Amino acid sequence: MVKKTKKFIIHPSTVIFLILISLSGVGYEGLITLFCALIHELGHYFAARICRAVPTRIVVYPFGADMALPVGLRSYKADIFIALAGPCLNLILLSFGLLLSLGEFFCACNLVLAFINLMPIKGLDGGTVLENLLLTVFSPKTAERVLLGVTFFILFILYLFSVYFLFSGMGDPSLFIIVCALFVGTVGRKK
């Protein structure tokens, strides 16, 4: 008998996001972003299933999903495999996009999703990889401290760049918004 995920939730912000993109002129880009993010999360889901970890809860957000897995049932290698599966699928989609000429936005979206998720920041896939590598050497408390230190250092550097770009001639707030969201997600995330 195959175990099923106990809870599958579509967050209200996702519904609002879909309504907004359908009413605005950026529906195409919004749908591509949502599609690429969902494929990314499917990579994590199928990798978890390969590792015989059944998600206890999946919450779909506008730019990804949060998948809760049972604690303590996997090895460090399995956790790293699960974390890398999403960015790897984005890189595969990027390759298909380049080969099939699916458009610059499709390719850029997959590249950005893979790149951002591979950053060693707590809460992102790269942070999960770093945390599991640290746990092979350090105690959980020390690994957590090192991960938080790396996370805040990277976010601080990104923050400086984002402020520079925000107030330079470019004036694009995108990086600033992403960095702020990553910071809030890191500080607000429960272990």
Backbone torsions as a table, in degrees:
resi	resn	phi	psi	omega
1	MET	NA	131.2	-179.1
2	VAL	-86.0	128.0	177.1
3	LYS	-76.3	143.1	179.9
4	LYS	-110.2	156.4	175.8
5	THR	-64.4	133.4	-175.9
6	LYS	-70.3	-41.1	-176.4
7	LYS	-133.8	127.5	172.6
8	PHE	-123.3	114.9	-172.7
9	ILE	-123.4	132.1	170.6
10	ILE	-98.6	113.7	-176.8
11	HIS	-62.8	142.0	179.5
12	PRO	-55.6	-30.2	179.3
13	SER	-65.2	-27.7	177.6
14	THR	-68.5	-41.8	178.0
15	VAL	-64.2	-43.8	178.3
16	ILE	-62.1	-42.8	178.7
17	PHE	-59.1	-46.8	179.9
18	LEU	-63.3	-39.1	177.7
19	ILE	-65.5	-44.4	-179.1
20	LEU	-63.7	-42.4	-179.2
21	ILE	-71.7	-27.4	177.3
22	SER	-73.5	-28.6	179.4
23	LEU	-86.8	-19.6	-177.9
24	SER	-97.4	178.7	179.8
25	GLY	-87.2	2.2	-177.9
26	VAL	-106.8	28.0	-177.7
27	GLY	-58.9	-40.8	-178.7
28	TYR	-61.5	-49.9	-179.4
29	GLU	-66.2	-39.4	178.8
30	GLY	-63.7	-42.0	178.7
31	LEU	-67.7	-38.1	177.2
32	ILE	-64.0	-44.1	178.9
33	THR	-60.8	-46.1	178.7
34	LEU	-62.6	-43.0	178.7
35	PHE	-60.4	-48.3	-178.8
36	CYS	-63.8	-38.9	178.4
37	ALA	-66.8	-40.0	179.1
38	LEU	-68.5	-37.9	175.5
39	ILE	-62.7	-41.1	176.5
40	HIS	-55.9	-48.6	-178.3
41	GLU	-68.7	-33.1	175.1
42	LEU	-62.5	-33.7	175.2
43	GLY	-59.0	-45.6	177.3
44	HIS	-62.9	-43.3	-177.1
45	TYR	-61.7	-49.6	-177.8
46	PHE	-68.2	-34.3	175.9
47	ALA	-64.8	-40.1	177.9
48	ALA	-63.3	-42.3	179.3
49	ARG	-65.1	-37.3	176.3
50	ILE	-61.1	-37.2	179.3
51	CYS	-84.1	8.8	178.8
52	ARG	61.9	32.5	176.3
53	ALA	-108.0	116.3	-179.4
54	VAL	-92.9	120.0	178.6
55	PRO	-59.4	136.5	178.4
56	THR	-85.9	-22.1	-178.5
57	ARG	-159.1	138.1	173.9
58	ILE	-130.0	123.2	177.5
59	VAL	-116.6	122.2	-179.5
60	VAL	-93.2	123.0	176.9
61	TYR	-108.5	170.9	-178.0
62	PRO	-57.8	-34.5	-176.3
63	PHE	-120.4	33.0	178.0
64	GLY	150.9	-162.3	-178.9
65	ALA	-147.4	161.3	175.9
66	ASP	-115.9	119.6	-177.3
67	MET	-114.7	117.4	179.0
68	ALA	-91.9	125.8	178.2
69	LEU	-111.2	152.5	176.8
70	PRO	-58.4	140.4	-177.4
71	VAL	-84.0	139.1	170.4
72	GLY	81.4	8.4	-178.3
73	LEU	-101.7	-5.0	-175.1
74	ARG	-119.5	163.9	175.0
75	SER	-89.8	170.9	176.3
76	TYR	-62.0	-39.3	179.6
77	LYS	-62.4	-40.7	179.4
78	ALA	-64.9	-42.8	179.3
79	ASP	-63.4	-39.4	178.1
80	ILE	-66.2	-42.9	178.1
81	PHE	-59.4	-45.7	179.8
82	ILE	-63.7	-42.4	-178.4
83	ALA	-66.1	-37.8	-176.9
84	LEU	-80.8	-15.8	-176.3
85	ALA	-62.8	-39.3	-179.7
86	GLY	-64.5	-55.2	178.0
87	PRO	-60.5	-33.9	178.3
88	CYS	-63.7	-40.0	177.2
89	LEU	-65.3	-36.6	176.2
90	ASN	-64.2	-38.2	178.2
91	LEU	-69.2	-34.1	174.9
92	ILE	-66.3	-44.2	176.4
93	LEU	-61.1	-38.9	176.9
94	LEU	-60.0	-44.4	179.1
95	SER	-61.5	-46.0	177.3
96	PHE	-62.6	-39.7	179.3
97	GLY	-62.1	-39.4	178.0
98	LEU	-71.1	-42.1	-179.1
99	LEU	-67.4	-38.9	-175.5
100	LEU	-98.6	5.7	-179.0
101	SER	51.4	57.3	-178.1
102	LEU	-84.1	0.8	175.4
103	GLY	112.2	151.7	-178.3
104	GLU	-64.0	-41.2	-176.7
105	PHE	-64.8	-42.6	178.7
106	PHE	-59.2	-47.0	-179.3
107	CYS	-66.4	-44.3	180.0
108	ALA	-63.4	-40.2	-179.3
109	CYS	-60.7	-45.8	179.9
110	ASN	-67.8	-39.0	178.2
111	LEU	-64.0	-45.1	-179.7
112	VAL	-65.6	-43.0	178.4
113	LEU	-60.5	-44.5	179.3
114	ALA	-64.8	-46.5	-177.3
115	PHE	-62.6	-50.5	-178.2
116	ILE	-61.6	-44.2	-177.5
117	ASN	-69.4	-21.2	178.8
118	LEU	-86.9	-6.0	176.7
119	MET	-65.6	137.1	-178.5
120	PRO	-75.2	66.5	-179.4
121	ILE	-116.9	134.1	179.7
122	LYS	-55.0	132.3	-179.4
123	GLY	97.7	-19.4	175.5
124	LEU	-99.4	168.6	-177.8
125	ASP	-61.6	-39.9	177.2
126	GLY	-63.5	-34.4	175.7
127	GLY	-66.7	-38.1	177.0
128	THR	-64.8	-42.1	178.1
129	VAL	-62.2	-49.4	-179.8
130	LEU	-60.8	-44.5	-179.7
131	GLU	-59.2	-44.0	-179.8
132	ASN	-69.9	-33.9	174.3
133	LEU	-66.8	-41.3	178.2
134	LEU	-65.3	-35.4	-179.3
135	LEU	-67.5	-19.2	176.4
136	THR	-76.2	-15.7	-177.0
137	VAL	-115.8	-39.0	-173.2
138	PHE	-112.4	167.9	172.8
139	SER	-69.4	159.8	179.2
140	PRO	-56.1	-38.4	179.9
141	LYS	-65.4	-44.2	179.7
142	THR	-67.0	-41.8	178.4
143	ALA	-60.1	-41.6	179.4
144	GLU	-64.3	-42.0	179.4
145	ARG	-64.5	-44.0	179.4
146	VAL	-63.5	-44.6	179.2
147	LEU	-60.4	-44.3	178.3
148	LEU	-63.8	-39.4	177.8
149	GLY	-62.8	-46.2	178.1
150	VAL	-63.1	-42.8	180.0
151	THR	-59.0	-51.2	-177.9
152	PHE	-66.8	-34.9	177.4
153	PHE	-63.0	-48.8	-179.3
154	ILE	-64.4	-43.7	179.3
155	LEU	-64.1	-35.4	178.2
156	PHE	-65.4	-45.4	178.5
157	ILE	-62.2	-44.9	178.0
158	LEU	-62.8	-37.0	178.2
159	TYR	-62.2	-44.9	179.2
160	LEU	-60.6	-44.5	177.4
161	PHE	-62.3	-42.3	-177.1
162	SER	-65.1	-38.9	177.9
163	VAL	-67.1	-40.5	177.4
164	TYR	-59.8	-49.6	-179.3
165	PHE	-65.1	-34.8	-179.3
166	LEU	-64.3	-41.4	-175.9
167	PHE	-99.5	-1.1	174.5
168	SER	-81.7	-172.9	-179.3
169	GLY	-63.0	-19.9	-177.9
170	MET	-70.9	-45.9	176.3
171	GLY	63.9	19.9	-178.7
172	ASP	-86.8	120.1	-177.6
173	PRO	-84.8	1.3	-173.7
174	SER	-56.9	-52.4	-178.6
175	LEU	-62.7	-40.2	179.0
176	PHE	-59.9	-44.4	179.8
177	ILE	-64.8	-42.2	179.5
178	ILE	-63.5	-45.4	-179.5
179	VAL	-63.4	-42.9	178.2
180	CYS	-62.7	-41.8	178.7
181	ALA	-64.8	-40.3	177.4
182	LEU	-63.9	-40.6	179.5
183	PHE	-64.6	-46.8	179.5
184	VAL	-63.7	-40.1	178.2
185	GLY	-64.6	-34.9	179.6
186	THR	-73.7	-46.4	-177.8
187	VAL	-70.4	-38.8	-176.5
188	GLY	-83.8	-8.5	-176.6
189	ARG	-76.3	132.5	175.7
190	LYS	-92.6	145.5	179.9
191	LYS	-75.9	NA	NA
